Amino acid sequence: MAMPPNLDMDVLRTFVTGSTLGSFAKAAERIGRSPPAISLQLRKLEAQVGQTLFRKQGRGLVLTEAGEILLSYAKRLLELNDEAMMAMQRLTDMEGRIRLGIPQDFADTSLPVLLGRFSRAYPKIRVTVRVERGSHLVRLIEAGDLDLALTWGNLSSAHHSIIGSFRVVWIGPDAFDREPDMPVPLVAFDPPCSFRARAIDALEKDGIAWEHVFASSGLAGLWAAVTAGLGITARIADVVPSHLRVLDATSCGLPALGTINLGLHLADATPSSPVKRFSELLVETVSDIR
């Protein structure tokens, strides 16, 4: 019996990157290839699997059912490929320490998986993590107390870049029903907080009264308050707990909140090899959840 053909990892990476970013033009820029080269890769992939992977929707492309199925396999194949390559790179005995700062959204969701992958590939590199608000993380970066950090909003530092943009949504309990003549009950961190500022700016722009009904220093406190029905909060759509829901802004008489940037801050323009490698995996992780 003839052996099945082998899928090209470079083509799969293009496929996953474009699907994740929602644009193959952005994928071309990220990967460093021309748009025609990307199109050629995708045609090659469709020919190889014998399925149509995309269909037109407006000016863009969306995945077909076959495309969705292949995307799931492609992500697993790439993760195994990258883990194997990291295991080989481990033979160079890369050592060192990484001091990472992150917001709580990632501490509760994506970070454990990334740390697991990294520690298996580089067991001699020690990673320490600080979970803080963005303004404090920037101060730690500038003081040399962290090697890299992620922050929400438009905070800047000497070696700062935007690595993602996420949709901000209103989050509330299933039973939330806003009374039009009542102030919006806002659950949020005390300032400075990019999400709090985004929510208040949007409400005041639309002339909607609001009241800060619950403040917490931790994300768990915000979720608890929203679960208890004390009010609603604003965060990214990707971290909504399963027992809460994204509110339909229009039907609830709430303003749209747009998107928020995720910034990567490095303490040094030329970071150490461990920090450089971890930052690369961090950027990939962020791309996977957008």
C-alpha positions in Angstrom: 0.0 0.0 0.0 1.3 3.4 -1.0 2.5 5.6 1.9 0.5 8.9 2.4 2.3 12.1 1.4 4.1 14.1 4.1 2.6 17.5 5.0 5.1 20.4 4.6 5.7 22.0 8.0 6.5 25.4 6.4 3.2 25.3 4.6 1.3 24.2 7.7 2.9 27.1 9.6 1.7 29.5 7.0 -1.8 28.0 7.1 -2.0 28.2 10.9 -0.5 31.7 11.1 -2.9 33.1 8.5 -5.9 31.4 10.0 -5.0 32.7 13.5 -4.3 36.2 12.4 -7.4 36.3 10.2 -5.4 37.6 7.3 -2.8 36.0 5.0 -1.5 39.4 4.2 -0.5 39.7 7.9 0.8 36.2 7.7 3.0 37.2 4.8 4.4 40.0 6.8 4.9 37.9 9.9 6.6 35.0 8.1 8.6 37.2 5.7 7.2 36.0 2.4 5.4 37.7 -0.4 1.6 37.4 -0.7 1.9 35.5 -4.1 4.3 33.0 -2.3 1.7 32.6 0.5 -1.1 31.9 -2.1 1.1 29.3 -3.8 1.7 27.6 -0.5 -2.0 27.4 0.2 -2.8 26.0 -3.2 -0.1 23.4 -2.7 -1.7 22.5 0.7 -5.2 22.1 -0.9 -3.8 20.0 -3.6 -1.9 17.8 -1.1 -5.0 17.1 1.1 -7.4 17.0 -1.8 -9.9 19.4 -0.1 -11.0 23.0 -0.5 -9.8 24.7 2.7 -11.2 28.2 2.2 -14.2 29.9 0.8 -14.8 33.6 0.1 -16.8 35.7 2.5 -17.0 39.4 1.5 -13.5 40.5 0.7 -11.9 37.9 2.8 -11.5 34.1 3.2 -13.0 31.8 5.9 -12.2 28.2 6.6 -14.4 25.5 5.2 -15.3 22.5 7.4 -12.3 20.7 6.0 -10.1 23.7 6.8 -11.3 23.8 10.4 -10.5 20.1 10.8 -7.0 20.5 9.2 -6.3 23.6 11.4 -6.8 21.5 14.5 -4.4 18.8 13.3 -1.9 21.4 12.0 -1.6 23.1 15.4 -0.9 19.8 17.0 1.7 18.9 14.4 3.4 22.2 14.7 3.5 22.0 18.5 5.1 18.5 18.3 7.5 19.8 15.7 8.5 22.8 17.8 8.8 20.7 20.9 11.1 18.2 19.1 13.3 21.1 17.8 13.4 22.6 21.3 14.5 19.2 22.6 17.3 19.1 20.1 18.3 22.7 21.0 18.4 21.6 24.6 21.5 19.5 23.7 23.4 22.8 23.6 22.8 23.0 27.4 21.3 26.4 27.3 21.2 27.7 30.9 20.2 30.9 32.6 17.3 32.7 34.3 14.2 34.4 33.0 12.3 37.0 35.0 8.9 37.3 33.5 6.0 39.7 34.3 2.5 39.1 33.0 -1.1 40.3 33.6 -3.4 37.9 35.4 -5.4 37.1 32.2 -2.4 35.1 31.0 -1.4 33.6 34.4 -4.8 31.9 34.5 -5.0 30.7 30.9 -2.0 30.5 28.5 1.0 30.7 30.8 0.9 27.2 32.4 0.9 25.5 29.0 3.8 27.6 27.8 5.8 27.1 30.9 5.3 23.4 30.7 6.5 23.3 27.1 9.5 25.5 27.9 10.6 23.7 31.0 10.5 20.3 29.2 12.7 21.6 26.4 15.1 23.7 28.6 15.2 22.2 32.0 18.3 24.2 33.0 16.6 27.5 32.5 14.9 28.9 35.6 11.8 31.0 35.0 10.4 33.2 37.7 7.0 35.0 37.2 5.5 38.2 38.6 1.8 38.7 38.1 1.1 42.4 38.4 -0.7 45.3 36.8 0.9 46.7 33.7 2.1 50.0 35.2 4.0 48.2 37.9 5.5 45.7 35.5 6.8 48.6 33.4 8.5 50.1 36.4 10.1 46.7 37.2 11.3 46.5 33.6 12.8 49.9 33.8 14.5 49.2 37.1 16.1 46.0 35.7 14.1 43.7 38.0 12.4 41.9 35.1 13.7 40.6 31.8 10.5 40.8 29.8 6.8 41.6 30.5 3.4 41.7 28.9 1.1 44.7 29.5 -2.4 45.8 28.3 -3.0 49.1 26.7 -0.6 51.7 25.5 2.1 51.6 28.2 5.6 52.0 26.7 9.2 51.4 27.6 12.6 51.7 26.0 12.3 48.3 24.2 8.6 47.9 23.6 6.5 46.4 20.8 2.9 45.6 20.1 2.4 41.9 19.6 -1.4 41.6 19.5 -4.7 43.3 19.5 -7.7 41.8 21.3 -11.4 42.6 21.3 -12.7 44.1 24.5 -16.2 43.1 25.6 -18.7 43.6 28.4 -18.9 40.5 30.6 -21.8 39.8 32.9 -23.9 37.0 34.5 -26.6 35.2 32.5 -29.3 37.1 34.3 -27.9 40.6 33.6 -30.6 43.1 32.4 -29.7 46.7 32.5 -32.3 49.3 33.5 -31.9 52.2 31.0 -32.4 55.0 33.6 -30.0 53.4 36.1 -26.2 53.9 36.2 -24.1 51.0 34.8 -22.8 49.0 37.8 -19.1 48.7 36.9 -16.8 46.1 38.4 -13.2 46.9 37.8 -9.7 47.4 39.2 -8.9 50.8 40.7 -6.9 53.1 38.4 -4.6 52.8 36.6 -6.3 50.1 34.6 -6.5 50.1 30.8 -9.8 48.1 30.8 -11.4 50.4 33.4 -10.4 53.5 31.4 -11.7 52.0 28.2 -15.1 51.2 29.8 -15.5 54.6 31.4 -14.4 56.5 28.3 -16.9 54.6 26.2 -19.7 55.1 28.7 -19.1 58.9 29.1 -18.7 59.4 25.4 -22.2 58.0 25.0 -23.5 60.0 27.9 -24.3 56.9 30.0 -24.1 57.2 33.8 -21.9 54.6 35.6 -21.0 53.7 39.2 -17.9 51.8 40.3 -19.6 49.3 42.6 -16.7 46.9 43.2 -13.0 47.2 43.1 -10.5 44.4 43.5 -6.7 44.0 43.2 -7.1 40.5 41.5 -9.0 39.1 38.6 -10.6 36.4 40.7 -12.2 39.1 42.8 -13.7 40.7 39.6 -15.1 37.4 38.4 -16.6 36.7 41.9 -18.3 40.1 41.9 -19.7 39.7 38.5 -20.9 36.1 39.3 -22.6 37.5 42.4 -24.6 39.9 40.2 -23.0 43.1 41.6 -22.3 44.5 38.2 -20.5 44.0 34.9 -16.9 44.3 33.8 -14.8 44.8 30.7 -12.0 42.4 29.6 -11.0 40.5 26.5 -13.4 38.0 25.0 -10.8 35.2 25.2 -10.7 34.9 29.0 -14.5 34.9 29.9 -15.2 32.2 32.5 -17.6 29.5 31.4 -20.3 30.5 33.9 -20.3 34.1 32.7 -21.2 35.5 29.2 -20.2 38.2 26.7 -23.0 40.7 26.8 -24.6 41.9 23.5 -23.7 45.6 23.8 -26.5 46.8 21.5 -29.3 44.9 23.2 -28.0 46.0 26.7 -27.7 49.6 25.7 -24.0 49.6 26.2 -21.2 51.1 23.9 -18.8 49.0 21.9 -15.4 48.9 23.5 -13.2 48.2 20.4 -9.8 46.5 20.8 -6.9 46.8 23.2 -3.2 46.3 22.5 -0.9 43.8 24.1 2.6 45.0 24.5 5.9 43.1 25.0 8.6 44.9 27.0 12.2 43.8 27.1 14.7 45.1 29.6 17.5 44.9 27.1 17.6 45.6 23.3 19.8 42.5 22.9 18.4 40.0 25.4 20.1 36.8 26.5 19.5 33.6 24.4 17.0 32.2 27.0 15.0 35.4 27.1 15.1 35.7 23.3 13.8 32.2 22.9 11.1 32.5 25.5 9.9 35.8 24.0 9.6 34.1 20.6 7.4 31.4 22.1 5.4 34.0 24.0 4.6 35.8 20.8 3.5 32.5 19.2 1.3 31.7 22.1 -0.4 35.1 21.9 -0.9 34.6 18.1 -2.6 31.2 18.8 -5.3 32.7 21.1 -6.3 35.7 18.9 
